[in-house]
Amino acid sequence: MPKIEIIKAGSRHFSDFGWLKTYWLFSFSSYFDPHNIQFGALRVFNDDIVQPGTGFPTHPHEEMEIVTIVLDGEMTHEDSMGNRTVIRAGDVQRMSAGTGLTHSEFNLALQPVHFYQIWIFPDKAKLRPTYDQKSFVPTEWRNHLFPVASGQNLPGTVTFHTDATIYRCELDRGMEVALKDTTGRRVFVYLTKGSLSVNGSIMASKDQARIDMDEPLALKAVEQADFILIDVPSCKGWGYSDETLRGKKR
């Protein structure tokens, strides 16, 4: 049965550390919900605001594709691969943590920085840690489902190592876009602002949709809508093989 689950903004887990205000959409750090670990290959979606002069000290990651999308402000990044970069509004950064890396993120600007951090499981383990970053402008996703990060060989995107794609889109009121092929996929939508109809289900600002369906997906702006859409493998094949489940006597 096709399923569109709308999770309201108020259901997000909120933490206020003073320097960091963050909404965790999946189990993360001290927040644990055994029914909310991941959605397909999507493991983390954090909606973060970091105050000026503060940030995340050096910390490790491994075996994860980590994508950062900056909405407002800027973040300075340093890592064990030798990268020191500034990620600004419109930029998309990806770290493939692979066998392991460390990095820090600090807001060295005078205004808060607002960004989304997204973690997706890689298709292969023990990859060499790598880095990618690109700049985009809002006109590229105006009334268009525009891929900004992908492991599906889409040109012009930040690349990563999963059969998945992250899109940005801002729709004028009444405008519509479609995701035509959802067979065997899971689709996650996070609405930054506005009101959005997803095959008739209505989302409000900061709502999320978790979608399982094998038919085209139509997204229409009830009011001007700005959103992130993530198309990931369903992961229904994860676990024991049929041969293993047949068991064996000894």
C-alpha positions as CSV (number, residue, x, y, z in Angstrom):
1,M,0.0,0.0,0.0
2,P,1.4,3.5,-0.9
3,K,2.1,5.4,2.3
4,I,2.8,9.1,3.0
5,E,3.5,9.8,6.7
6,I,3.4,13.5,7.6
7,I,5.3,14.1,10.8
8,K,4.4,17.5,12.3
9,A,7.1,20.1,13.2
10,G,6.2,19.8,16.9
11,S,7.3,16.2,16.9
12,R,10.9,17.0,16.2
13,H,13.4,16.5,19.1
14,F,14.6,19.9,20.1
15,S,17.8,20.7,22.1
16,D,19.1,24.1,23.2
17,F,22.8,24.1,24.2
18,G,23.0,27.9,24.2
19,W,25.6,28.1,21.4
20,L,23.6,25.5,19.4
21,K,19.9,25.2,18.8
22,T,19.1,22.0,17.0
23,Y,16.2,19.8,15.9
24,W,17.0,16.1,15.5
25,L,14.6,14.4,13.1
26,F,16.1,10.9,13.8
27,S,17.7,9.3,16.9
28,F,20.9,11.2,17.5
29,S,23.3,11.6,20.4
30,S,21.3,11.7,23.7
31,Y,18.0,11.3,21.9
32,F,17.0,7.7,21.3
33,D,13.8,6.3,19.8
34,P,14.1,2.7,18.7
35,H,11.3,3.4,16.2
36,N,13.1,6.4,14.7
37,I,16.6,5.3,13.8
38,Q,16.7,5.7,10.0
39,F,14.5,5.9,6.9
40,G,15.9,3.7,4.2
41,A,19.6,4.7,3.9
42,L,18.9,8.1,5.5
43,R,20.3,8.0,9.1
44,V,20.5,11.7,10.2
45,F,18.7,15.0,9.4
46,N,19.6,17.8,11.8
47,D,18.3,21.3,11.5
48,D,21.0,23.4,13.3
49,I,21.6,27.1,14.2
50,V,25.0,27.9,15.6
51,Q,25.7,31.2,17.3
52,P,28.7,33.5,16.3
53,G,32.1,32.6,17.7
54,T,31.1,29.1,18.6
55,G,31.1,25.6,17.0
56,F,31.8,21.9,17.0
57,P,35.4,21.1,18.2
58,T,37.4,18.4,16.5
59,H,35.5,15.1,16.5
60,P,35.6,11.8,14.6
61,H,33.3,10.2,11.9
62,E,33.5,6.9,10.0
63,E,31.5,4.9,7.5
64,M,29.0,7.6,6.7
65,E,28.3,10.1,3.8
66,I,27.9,13.5,5.6
67,V,26.2,16.3,3.6
68,T,25.9,19.9,4.9
69,I,23.6,22.4,3.3
70,V,23.9,26.0,4.5
71,L,20.7,28.1,4.3
72,D,22.0,31.3,6.0
73,G,25.3,32.5,7.3
74,E,28.6,30.6,7.0
75,M,30.6,27.9,8.7
76,T,34.4,27.3,8.7
77,H,35.4,23.7,8.3
78,E,38.8,22.0,9.0
79,D,39.5,18.3,8.7
80,S,42.2,15.6,9.0
81,M,42.4,15.4,5.2
82,G,43.9,18.9,5.1
83,N,40.9,20.8,4.0
84,R,40.1,24.3,5.5
85,T,37.1,25.8,3.8
86,V,34.2,28.2,4.4
87,I,30.7,26.9,3.6
88,R,28.3,29.7,2.8
89,A,24.6,30.0,2.1
90,G,23.8,28.1,-1.1
91,D,26.9,25.8,-0.7
92,V,26.7,22.0,-0.3
93,Q,29.5,20.1,1.3
94,R,30.1,16.4,1.5
95,M,32.5,14.3,3.5
96,S,32.8,10.6,2.9
97,A,34.0,9.5,6.3
98,G,34.9,6.0,5.1
99,T,37.7,4.4,7.3
100,G,37.7,7.5,9.5
101,L,38.4,11.2,9.7
102,T,38.2,14.1,12.2
103,H,36.9,17.6,11.6
104,S,35.7,20.8,13.3
105,E,33.0,23.3,12.3
106,F,33.0,26.9,13.7
107,N,30.9,29.9,13.0
108,L,33.6,32.7,12.7
109,A,31.1,35.2,11.3
110,L,29.1,37.9,13.1
111,Q,25.7,36.4,12.6
112,P,24.2,32.9,13.3
113,V,24.6,30.2,10.7
114,H,21.6,28.0,9.8
115,F,22.3,24.7,8.1
116,Y,21.0,21.1,7.6
117,Q,23.3,18.2,8.3
118,I,22.4,14.9,6.6
119,W,24.0,11.5,7.1
120,I,23.4,8.7,4.6
121,F,24.8,5.2,4.8
122,P,27.3,4.4,2.0
123,D,26.8,1.5,-0.4
124,K,30.4,0.3,0.3
125,A,32.4,0.0,3.5
126,K,36.1,0.9,4.1
127,L,36.2,3.7,1.5
128,R,39.1,6.2,1.6
129,P,37.9,9.5,3.2
130,T,37.2,12.2,0.6
131,Y,35.8,15.7,0.4
132,D,33.6,17.6,-2.1
133,Q,32.0,21.0,-2.0
134,K,30.1,23.1,-4.6
135,S,28.2,26.5,-4.7
136,F,24.7,26.9,-6.1
137,V,22.3,29.9,-6.5
138,P,18.6,29.8,-5.6
139,T,17.5,30.5,-9.2
140,E,18.7,26.9,-10.0
141,W,16.0,25.4,-7.8
142,R,13.3,27.9,-8.4
143,N,10.2,26.0,-9.6
144,H,12.5,23.1,-10.3
145,L,13.5,19.9,-8.5
146,F,17.2,20.5,-8.6
147,P,19.8,17.9,-7.5
148,V,22.6,19.3,-5.4
149,A,24.2,16.0,-4.1
150,S,24.0,12.6,-5.6
151,G,25.5,9.1,-5.9
152,Q,23.5,8.5,-9.1
153,N,26.0,10.1,-11.6
154,L,23.9,13.3,-12.0
155,P,26.1,16.1,-13.6
156,G,27.0,19.2,-11.6
157,T,26.2,17.7,-8.2
158,V,28.3,17.2,-5.1
159,T,29.0,13.4,-5.3
160,F,28.7,10.7,-2.7
161,H,28.8,6.9,-2.5
162,T,25.1,5.9,-2.2
163,D,22.4,5.3,-4.8
164,A,20.6,8.4,-3.6
165,T,20.0,12.0,-4.5
166,I,19.4,15.2,-2.4
167,Y,17.3,17.9,-4.2
168,R,16.5,21.5,-3.3
169,C,13.3,23.2,-4.6
170,E,11.4,26.4,-4.1
171,L,8.0,26.6,-5.6
172,D,5.9,29.7,-6.3
173,R,2.3,29.3,-5.1
174,G,0.4,26.9,-7.4
175,M,3.5,25.5,-9.1
176,E,4.1,21.8,-9.2
177,V,7.0,19.4,-9.7
178,A,7.1,15.6,-9.9
179,L,9.4,12.7,-9.0
180,K,8.4,10.1,-11.5
181,D,10.3,7.0,-10.5
182,T,9.7,5.9,-6.9
183,T,9.7,2.2,-7.5
184,G,11.6,0.4,-4.7
185,R,12.6,3.8,-3.2
186,R,11.9,5.8,-0.1
187,V,11.4,9.6,-0.3
188,F,12.0,12.0,2.5
189,V,10.7,15.7,2.3
190,Y,11.5,18.4,4.8
191,L,9.7,21.7,4.3
192,T,11.8,24.7,5.2
193,K,8.9,27.1,4.8
194,G,5.5,27.5,3.3
195,S,2.7,24.9,2.6
196,L,3.1,21.9,0.3
197,S,0.8,19.3,-1.1
198,V,2.4,15.8,-1.6
199,N,0.0,13.7,-3.6
200,G,-2.8,15.5,-1.7
201,S,-1.3,15.3,1.8
202,I,-0.6,18.8,3.2
203,M,2.6,19.8,4.8
204,A,3.2,23.0,6.8
205,S,6.5,24.7,7.6
206,K,9.1,22.4,9.3
207,D,6.9,19.3,8.7
208,Q,8.5,16.2,7.3
209,A,7.1,13.5,5.0
210,R,8.3,9.9,4.9
211,I,7.0,8.3,1.7
212,D,6.8,4.7,0.5
213,M,5.1,4.4,-2.8
214,D,5.6,2.8,-6.3
215,E,3.9,5.6,-8.3
216,P,4.8,9.1,-9.4
217,L,5.0,11.8,-6.6
218,A,3.5,15.2,-7.2
219,L,4.5,18.1,-5.1
220,K,2.5,21.3,-5.4
221,A,2.9,24.6,-3.5
222,V,-0.3,25.6,-1.6
223,E,1.7,28.6,-0.6
224,Q,5.2,29.5,-1.7
225,A,7.2,26.5,-0.5
226,D,10.9,25.8,0.0
227,F,11.9,22.2,0.7
228,I,14.6,19.5,0.6
229,L,13.7,16.1,-1.0
230,I,15.9,13.1,-0.5
231,D,15.5,10.0,-2.6
232,V,17.2,6.9,-1.0
233,P,17.2,3.1,-1.4
234,S,14.5,1.4,0.6
235,C,17.0,-0.9,2.3
236,K,14.3,-3.6,2.4
237,G,16.9,-6.1,1.4
238,W,19.1,-5.4,4.5
239,G,19.4,-8.3,6.9
240,Y,19.4,-12.1,6.4
241,S,19.2,-13.7,2.9
242,D,16.5,-16.2,2.0
243,E,19.1,-19.0,2.2
244,T,20.0,-18.0,5.8
245,L,16.3,-17.8,6.8
246,R,15.8,-21.4,5.6
247,G,18.1,-22.4,8.5
248,K,20.2,-25.5,8.8
249,K,20.3,-28.5,11.2
250,R,23.5,-29.7,12.8
